[in-house]
């Protein structure tokens, strides 16, 4: 409830605005000074890159304004992590469609040492089935495989969902291992053991050997590994507004769906801060995305919540209340086909980024924010949070042959 001021203390509306803007600017200036002192954040030209501890602070000049990034690997709630006290079972490989003679011939083509080949061809490790053949390799054999042989074998295994670790491996950009695990708490020897277990598939480094890692690492190292595997490589993202900023241009980019009334005074106030001020992009998102960013949400207890996937997320981005029709795949296809169009010109805030299969059906949809950053949720799993990702990191999670077509769509009328 708004309290009316006492008559003898009331000021005119103009003086109220002057005082509020002045106090707001002073407060923002103080916050900026405190931030700079605490973080060592530089007042540098856009595009400067300054390392701070293990986080990379970057400043990019973009059509959406000056954007700042702070790396933030988002951990998973403890109740969603696997129980690391339990020993993982012995690996079991299923080769769909392979008879025993075919599988023996296949193994002889691989880059294995003579000892490794003798062990994997040991008939005691084999089991035939109508739909293919099973092989139960020793942990020692799995740990000793070279990267080439591991890539060949696991790519073959990935075709069948029976091989869950290889069908759904942990995937990383080729140059991301040190960044991903360097601050995990793992010892140097454990990181080297991890690298020994990595393999290449569809242009990404993959990991699928939890059982081998558990036996190769100490208890503490394995716990640190699991926590690092389940982190999302996201970041804090801020818009920096300076006295030289083009406020009209910023509003033209960010003030979608009638938000100019709220954002205009905010941007103008930030521009009054000496040297400029920064605001988390979170505050520029519509309510649906703002409430979910960096969260995992509660564990799903009903069918509707369990279907809150990337499609539901992307198509509800600008909605005040989530529309339940986007829990249905047919509604998603119909909406994308009838209510969106490929735009002319560059991508803009709120555009959909769709990964289309050869039949032009979306395999994944996320929302473009700015500077090749998307707002996304990967699949239905409770373990997958709503995050900001660079498009390159998002694409690593969706390998396909042939590769998915990346299509930009904009809602009709925007």
C-alpha positions in Angstrom: 0.0 0.0 0.0 1.3 3.5 -0.9 1.4 5.9 2.1 0.5 9.4 1.4 3.1 11.9 2.7 2.2 14.3 5.5 1.2 17.8 4.0 4.0 19.7 5.8 6.6 17.3 4.5 5.3 16.8 1.0 7.4 18.0 -2.0 6.4 18.7 -5.5 6.6 15.8 -8.0 9.5 17.5 -9.9 11.6 17.8 -6.8 10.8 14.2 -5.9 12.1 13.1 -9.3 15.3 15.2 -9.0 16.1 13.8 -5.5 15.3 10.2 -6.5 17.4 10.3 -9.6 20.3 11.9 -7.7 20.1 9.3 -4.9 19.8 6.5 -7.4 22.8 7.7 -9.3 24.8 8.1 -6.1 23.8 4.6 -5.0 24.7 3.1 -8.3 28.1 4.9 -8.2 28.8 3.6 -4.8 27.8 0.1 -5.9 30.1 0.4 -8.9 33.0 1.5 -6.7 32.5 -1.4 -4.3 32.2 -3.8 -7.2 35.5 -2.5 -8.7 37.3 -2.7 -5.4 36.0 -6.2 -4.7 36.5 -7.7 -8.2 39.3 -5.6 -9.6 37.0 -4.9 -12.5 38.7 -2.6 -15.0 37.3 0.5 -16.7 38.6 -0.7 -20.1 37.7 -0.3 -23.7 35.1 -2.8 -25.0 36.5 -6.2 -26.1 39.3 -6.1 -23.5 39.7 -9.5 -21.8 41.0 -9.6 -18.3 41.5 -12.8 -16.3 40.3 -12.7 -12.6 41.3 -15.8 -10.7 39.8 -18.8 -12.6 36.9 -16.7 -14.0 37.3 -14.9 -17.2 35.9 -11.3 -17.2 35.3 -10.2 -20.8 33.8 -7.1 -22.2 32.3 -7.2 -25.8 31.0 -4.3 -27.8 27.9 -5.6 -29.7 24.8 -4.2 -31.4 23.0 -4.9 -28.1 25.4 -2.7 -26.2 28.5 -3.3 -24.1 28.2 -6.8 -22.6 30.3 -8.1 -19.7 30.7 -11.8 -18.8 31.9 -13.6 -15.7 32.3 -17.4 -16.0 30.1 -19.3 -13.5 30.0 -23.1 -13.7 26.5 -23.7 -12.2 26.5 -26.7 -9.8 23.7 -29.1 -9.4 21.6 -29.4 -6.2 23.0 -32.2 -4.0 19.7 -34.1 -4.1 20.0 -34.4 -7.9 23.5 -35.7 -7.9 24.1 -39.5 -8.2 24.9 -41.3 -5.0 28.7 -41.4 -5.2 29.0 -43.9 -2.4 27.7 -46.7 -4.5 30.2 -48.6 -6.7 29.4 -48.4 -10.4 28.8 -51.7 -12.2 31.2 -53.4 -14.6 30.8 -52.0 -18.2 28.8 -54.1 -20.6 28.9 -53.3 -24.3 26.1 -54.2 -26.7 26.8 -54.3 -30.4 23.5 -54.2 -32.1 23.2 -56.4 -35.2 26.6 -58.0 -34.8 27.0 -61.8 -35.0 30.0 -63.4 -33.3 32.0 -63.7 -36.5 31.2 -60.1 -37.5 32.2 -58.7 -34.1 35.5 -60.6 -34.1 36.3 -59.2 -37.5 35.4 -55.7 -36.3 37.7 -56.0 -33.3 40.6 -57.1 -35.5 40.3 -53.8 -37.5 40.8 -51.6 -34.4 44.0 -50.0 -33.2 44.6 -52.3 -30.2 47.7 -53.7 -28.7 48.1 -57.5 -29.2 47.4 -58.0 -25.5 44.3 -55.8 -25.6 43.0 -57.7 -28.7 43.5 -61.1 -27.0 41.6 -59.9 -24.0 38.6 -58.4 -25.9 38.4 -61.6 -28.1 38.2 -63.8 -25.1 35.0 -65.8 -25.6 34.4 -65.9 -21.8 33.5 -62.2 -22.0 31.0 -62.7 -24.8 27.3 -63.4 -24.9 25.2 -63.7 -28.0 21.6 -62.6 -28.3 19.0 -62.6 -31.2 19.5 -58.8 -31.7 23.3 -58.6 -31.4 26.2 -59.5 -29.1 27.3 -58.4 -25.6 30.9 -58.0 -24.5 31.8 -57.5 -20.8 35.3 -56.0 -20.8 37.5 -55.7 -17.7 37.9 -52.4 -16.1 41.6 -52.6 -16.8 41.0 -53.1 -20.5 38.6 -50.1 -20.6 41.1 -47.9 -18.7 44.0 -48.8 -21.1 42.2 -48.2 -24.4 43.8 -45.6 -26.6 41.8 -42.7 -27.7 41.4 -43.9 -31.3 40.2 -47.4 -30.3 37.9 -45.9 -27.6 36.4 -43.5 -30.2 35.8 -46.3 -32.7 34.2 -48.6 -30.2 32.1 -46.0 -28.4 30.8 -44.5 -31.6 29.6 -48.0 -32.6 28.0 -48.4 -29.2 26.3 -45.0 -29.3 23.8 -46.2 -31.9 21.9 -48.2 -29.3 20.1 -46.8 -26.2 21.1 -50.1 -24.4 24.5 -48.5 -24.1 23.3 -45.5 -22.1 26.8 -44.2 -21.2 27.8 -44.0 -24.8 24.4 -43.1 -26.2 24.2 -40.1 -23.8 27.9 -39.3 -23.0 29.1 -36.1 -21.3 30.2 -33.9 -24.1 32.6 -31.0 -24.1 34.1 -28.6 -26.6 37.5 -29.8 -27.8 39.4 -27.1 -25.9 37.3 -26.9 -22.8 38.8 -29.6 -20.5 41.2 -27.4 -18.5 38.5 -24.7 -18.1 35.9 -27.3 -17.1 37.9 -29.3 -14.6 40.8 -27.0 -13.6 38.8 -25.5 -10.7 37.0 -28.7 -9.8 39.2 -29.6 -6.8 40.5 -32.7 -8.7 44.2 -33.4 -8.3 46.5 -33.2 -11.3 46.8 -37.0 -11.5 43.0 -37.4 -11.5 42.7 -34.9 -14.4 45.3 -36.9 -16.3 43.4 -40.1 -15.6 40.2 -38.4 -16.9 42.0 -37.3 -20.1 43.0 -40.9 -20.7 39.3 -41.9 -20.7 38.1 -39.2 -23.1 37.3 -39.9 -26.7 36.3 -37.9 -29.8 32.8 -38.1 -31.4 31.2 -35.6 -33.8 33.8 -32.9 -33.1 33.5 -33.0 -29.3 35.3 -34.7 -26.5 33.2 -37.2 -24.7 33.3 -39.1 -21.4 31.4 -42.3 -20.8 33.5 -44.4 -18.3 32.3 -43.6 -14.8 33.1 -47.1 -13.6 36.7 -46.9 -14.8 37.2 -43.4 -13.3 35.8 -44.5 -10.0 38.4 -47.3 -9.8 41.3 -45.1 -11.1 40.7 -42.2 -8.7 40.6 -41.5 -5.0 37.2 -41.1 -3.3 37.6 -37.3 -3.1 38.8 -37.0 -6.7 35.9 -39.1 -8.0 33.4 -36.9 -6.0 34.9 -33.8 -7.5 34.7 -35.3 -10.9 31.0 -36.1 -10.6 30.2 -32.6 -9.4 32.2 -31.1 -12.2 30.5 -33.3 -14.8 27.1 -32.2 -13.7 27.9 -28.5 -13.8 26.6 -26.2 -16.5 29.3 -24.0 -18.1 27.2 -20.8 -17.9 28.1 -17.2 -16.9 26.8 -14.0 -15.4 26.1 -11.6 -18.2 25.7 -7.8 -17.7 24.8 -4.8 -19.9 27.1 -1.8 -19.3 25.6 1.6 -19.8 27.9 4.6 -20.0 27.3 8.4 -20.5 28.2 7.8 -24.1 25.7 5.0 -24.6 23.0 5.4 -27.2 19.9 4.9 -25.0 17.5 4.9 -27.9 19.4 2.1 -29.6 19.6 0.1 -26.4 15.8 0.4 -26.0 15.3 -0.6 -29.6 17.1 -3.8 -28.9 16.0 -4.8 -25.3 12.6 -3.2 -24.9 10.5 -5.9 -26.6 6.9 -6.4 -25.7 6.3 -2.9 -24.3 9.1 -2.8 -21.7 10.4 0.6 -22.8 8.5 2.3 -19.9 10.5 0.2 -17.4 13.8 0.2 -19.1 14.2 3.8 -20.2 14.5 5.3 -16.7 16.8 2.4 -15.7 19.2 2.9 -18.6 19.1 6.7 -18.2 20.0 6.3 -14.5 22.9 4.0 -15.2 24.2 6.5 -17.7 24.4 9.1 -14.9 26.9 6.9 -13.0 30.5 8.3 -13.3 32.2 5.9 -15.8 28.9 4.1 -16.4 27.0 1.3 -14.6 26.2 -2.3 -15.2 23.1 -4.4 -14.8 22.6 -8.1 -14.9 20.9 -9.3 -18.1 18.6 -11.3 -15.8 16.7 -8.0 -15.1 16.2 -7.4 -18.8 14.5 -10.7 -19.4 10.7 -11.1 -19.4 9.3 -12.6 -16.1 9.0 -16.2 -17.3 12.8 -16.4 -18.1 13.9 -14.1 -15.2 12.2 -16.4 -12.6 13.8 -19.6 -14.0 17.3 -18.5 -15.0 20.0 -20.5 -13.1 17.4 -22.7 -11.4 16.8 -26.4 -11.7 13.3 -26.3 -10.3 11.8 -28.9 -7.9 11.9 -32.5 -8.7 9.1 -33.4 -11.1 6.1 -35.0 -9.4 3.6 -34.8 -12.2 3.5 -35.6 -15.9 3.1 -31.9 -17.0 6.1 -30.7 -15.1 8.2 -33.5 -16.5 7.5 -32.2 -20.0 8.8 -28.7 -19.4 11.5 -29.0 -22.0 13.2 -26.7 -24.5 10.1 -26.3 -26.6 7.9 -25.3 -23.7 10.6 -23.0 -22.5 11.3 -21.2 -25.8 7.7 -20.7 -26.9 6.7 -19.4 -23.4 9.6 -16.9 -23.3 7.5 -13.7 -23.6 4.4 -15.1 -21.9 3.3 -13.8 -18.5 1.8 -17.2 -17.7 3.2 -20.4 -19.3 0.9 -21.8 -22.0 0.3 -25.5 -21.4 -0.3 -26.2 -25.1 3.5 -26.1 -25.6 3.8 -29.3 -23.5 2.3 -31.0 -26.6 4.6 -31.8 -29.5 1.9 -31.2 -32.2 1.1 -27.8 -30.8 4.8 -26.9 -30.9 5.1 -27.9 -34.5 1.9 -26.0 -35.5 2.9 -22.9 -33.6 6.4 -22.8 -35.1 5.0 -23.3 -38.6 2.1 -20.8 -38.4 3.3 -18.1 -36.0 7.0 -17.6 -36.8 9.0 -16.6 -39.9 12.7 -16.5 -40.9 13.7 -12.8 -40.4 15.6 -10.5 -42.7 18.8 -9.1 -41.2 20.7 -10.1 -38.0 19.3 -12.0 -35.1 17.6 -10.0 -32.3 16.6 -10.5 -28.7 13.8 -13.0 -28.5 14.3 -14.8 -31.8 14.1 -18.6 -31.8 17.1 -20.6 -32.6 15.9 -24.0 -34.0 17.9 -27.1 -34.7 16.0 -28.8 -37.5 16.3 -32.4 -38.6 16.2 -33.4 -42.3 12.4 -33.4 -42.1 12.4 -29.8 -40.8 11.2 -30.9 -37.4 12.9 -29.1 -34.5 15.2 -31.2 -32.4 15.9 -28.3 -30.0 14.7 -24.7 -29.7 16.3 -22.0 -27.6 15.9 -18.2 -27.4 18.5 -15.7 -28.7 19.6 -13.1 -26.3 22.6 -11.2 -27.8 26.2 -11.8 -28.8 25.6 -15.5 -29.8 24.2 -16.1 -26.3 21.0 -18.2 -25.9 18.5 -18.9 -23.1 18.0 -22.6 -23.0 16.9 -25.7 -21.2 18.4 -29.0 -22.4 15.7 -31.7 -22.5 13.3 -32.8 -19.8 15.6 -33.9 -17.1 15.3 -32.3 -13.7 19.1 -32.1 -13.7 19.1 -29.7 -16.6 18.7 -26.0 -15.4 17.6 -23.0 -17.3 20.9 -21.2 -18.3 22.6 -18.8 -20.7 25.0 -20.5 -23.1 27.1 -19.5 -26.0 25.7 -21.1 -29.2 28.9 -23.0 -29.7 28.5 -24.7 -26.3 24.8 -25.4 -26.9 25.5 -27.0 -30.3 28.1 -29.4 -28.8 25.1 -31.1 -27.0 23.3 -31.9 -30.2 25.5 -34.0 -32.5 23.8 -35.5 -35.6 24.6 -37.0 -39.0 24.0 -35.0 -41.0 24.3 -32.1 -38.7 21.1 -30.3 -37.6 20.3 -27.2 -39.6 20.4 -24.0 -37.5 17.3 -21.9 -38.3 16.4 -18.5 -36.9 12.7 -17.7 -36.5 10.9 -14.5 -35.4 7.4 -14.3 -34.1 5.0 -12.7 -36.7 4.5 -9.0 -36.1 7.8 -8.4 -34.4 
